[in-house]
C-alpha cells in the first residue's frame, strides 16, 4: 500500500509548536482541531492576531531552528521491549511490564506522532519484519528547557485543554486532555497536587468499572505493573480529591475526548513534561 507524504508546512508547524510545549496532540501532518487550538494558544500568548490559522505572521514566528524530521535507528533493546498486552485485567496484573506491543507503536511514540504518519514517512519499511539497525524517519520533537517556576494549572473542560502558567501568567505549556464521560464525575473549582509519580503502577479497583463483566467477577483489587501501555501511561499526578489525577495514556490519538472515569488524560510525552513543572500543593483550577 502506498502512503503519500504529509503536507510539509503543517508538519513543520506541529513540530515547532510541540518544541515550545504547545502541543498539537499527535504530530500527524493534519490541520485538525487540536492543532488549531495550539495555534490559538501560541497566537494569544505571543500577542499575535487570534486567527486560528497559519497566517503569515504566525508562520514567521514559528520558524524551526533545525529540520522537522530526524533519523532514528531501531535498536535490539527496542525490539526486546515488545510484548503482547493481555486483554484482561487479571492478565495485565501478571505481566512483568505493560510495554509496547509493536515496533510501530514504539517508534510513533518516540516521534510523538500518529502511526499513520510514521507509515507515510517510511513507505518502504515492513513493520512486521523490522531488524535492529533499521533507520526510520520520525518527527524531531524535544521538550523545551524548564525555565523558572510554574505557578498554577488551568484545565478547561469545555475546550478539553490543560495549560500551565507562571506567576506572571505567562504560558509555559498547553496540552489537549481528555475529561470524564459523565458530567457528575467532572470536578470544578480549585484542586491541588498531592503526589507525583513517574512510570507508575496502576491499582485496578473492580468497583470503579461496573460496566466490565470481568470486574464484576473479581473480588479484590489488582496491581498492574508500569509501562507505556499501563492505563495511566508513564506519569501520574494525584489531586486532592480521592481517585482523581492527571496522567498519561496508552492511546494518545484518543486524547481530547470525553471518555475517562474522572481523571484528566494527556499523551504520555506531555504528562512526562508536566511532571517537570508541577510541585506538591500546586493549585489546579478546573473551569467549565
Long-range contacts (C-beta under 8 A, 24 or more apart in sequence): 2-123, 3-116, 3-119, 3-120, 3-123, 4-120, 5-120, 5-121, 6-30, 6-117, 6-120, 6-121, 8-68, 9-54, 9-59, 10-35, 10-54, 11-68, 11-69, 11-117, 11-139, 12-62, 12-64, 12-68, 13-39, 13-54, 13-59, 13-62, 14-38, 14-139, 15-64, 15-68, 15-139, 15-140, 15-141, 16-62, 16-63, 16-64, 16-68, 17-42, 17-62, 18-112, 18-139, 18-141, 19-64, 19-141, 19-142, 19-143, 19-144, 20-144, 21-143, 21-144, 21-172, 21-173, 21-174, 21-273, 22-171, 22-173, 22-174, 23-173, 23-174, 23-175, 23-176, 23-267, 23-270, 25-176, 25-252, 25-253, 25-255, 25-256, 25-267, 26-108, 26-112, 26-113, 26-114, 26-117, 26-252, 26-253, 26-267, 27-111, 27-112, 27-113, 27-114, 27-117, 27-139, 27-141, 28-113, 28-114, 28-116, 28-117, 29-117, 29-120, 33-256, 34-176, 34-256, 37-159, 37-161, 37-174, 37-176, 38-174, 41-161, 41-163, 41-171, 41-174, 42-174, 44-171, 45-170, 45-171, 66-140, 67-140, 68-139, 68-140, 69-121, 69-137, 69-138, 69-139, 69-140, 70-137, 70-138, 70-139, 70-140, 71-135, 71-136, 71-137, 71-138, 72-107, 72-110, 72-111, 72-135, 72-136, 72-137, 72-138, 73-133, 73-134, 73-135, 73-136, 74-103, 74-107, 74-130, 74-131, 74-132, 74-133, 74-134, 74-135, 74-136, 75-132, 75-133, 76-132, 78-103, 78-106, 78-132, 79-103, 79-130, 79-132, 81-106, 82-106, 85-229, 88-214, 89-204, 89-212, 89-214, 89-215, 89-218, 89-222, 89-224, 90-214, 90-218, 90-222, 92-204, 92-222, 92-224, 92-225, 93-204, 93-222, 93-223, 93-224, 93-225, 95-224, 95-225, 96-225, 97-225, 97-226, 97-227, 98-224, 98-225, 98-226, 98-227, 98-228, 98-229, 98-230, 98-250, 99-227, 99-228, 99-229, 100-227, 100-228, 100-229, 101-229, 102-127, 103-127, 103-130, 107-136, 107-138, 108-138, 109-228, 109-252, 109-268, 109-269, 110-138, 111-138, 111-139, 111-140, 111-141, 112-139, 112-141, 112-252, 112-267, 112-269, 113-138, 113-139, 114-253, 141-269, 143-269, 143-273, 143-276, 146-276, 146-277, 148-172, 149-279, 150-277, 150-278, 150-279, 150-282, 151-282, 151-283, 152-282, 152-283, 152-284, 152-285, 153-246, 153-278, 153-282, 153-283, 153-284, 153-285, 154-284, 154-285, 154-287, 155-179, 155-264, 155-284, 155-285, 155-286, 155-287, 156-287, 156-288, 157-186, 157-188, 157-286, 157-287, 157-288, 158-287, 158-288, 160-256, 160-257, 160-258, 162-246, 162-264, 162-266, 162-274, 164-274, 164-277, 172-277, 173-270, 173-273, 173-274, 173-277, 175-266, 175-267, 175-270, 175-274, 176-255, 176-256, 176-266, 176-267, 177-246, 177-255, 177-256, 177-264, 177-265, 177-266, 178-249, 178-254, 178-255, 178-256, 178-257, 178-258, 178-259, 178-260, 178-264, 178-265, 179-258, 179-260, 179-264, 180-258, 180-260, 180-261, 180-262, 180-263, 181-258, 181-259, 181-260, 181-261, 185-261, 185-262, 186-262, 186-286, 187-239, 187-241, 187-244, 187-262, 187-286, 188-286, 188-287, 188-288, 189-285, 189-286, 190-283, 190-284, 190-285, 190-286, 191-239, 191-240, 191-241, 191-244, 191-283, 191-284, 191-285, 191-286, 192-239, 192-240, 192-281, 192-282, 192-283, 192-284, 193-237, 193-238, 193-239, 193-240, 193-278, 193-279, 193-280, 193-281, 193-282, 193-284, 194-238, 194-239, 194-240, 194-280, 195-236, 195-237, 195-238, 195-280, 196-236, 196-237, 196-238, 196-275, 196-278, 196-280, 197-235, 197-236, 197-237, 197-238, 198-234, 198-235, 198-272, 198-275, 199-226, 199-227, 199-234, 199-235, 200-226, 200-230, 200-232, 200-234, 200-235, 200-236, 200-247, 201-225, 201-226, 201-230, 202-230, 202-231, 202-232, 204-231, 208-243, 208-261, 209-261, 228-268, 232-263, 233-265, 233-266, 233-268, 233-271, 234-268, 234-271, 234-272, 235-266, 235-268, 235-271, 235-272, 235-274, 235-275, 236-271, 237-271, 237-274, 237-275, 237-278, 239-284, 246-271, 246-274, 246-284, 247-271, 248-272
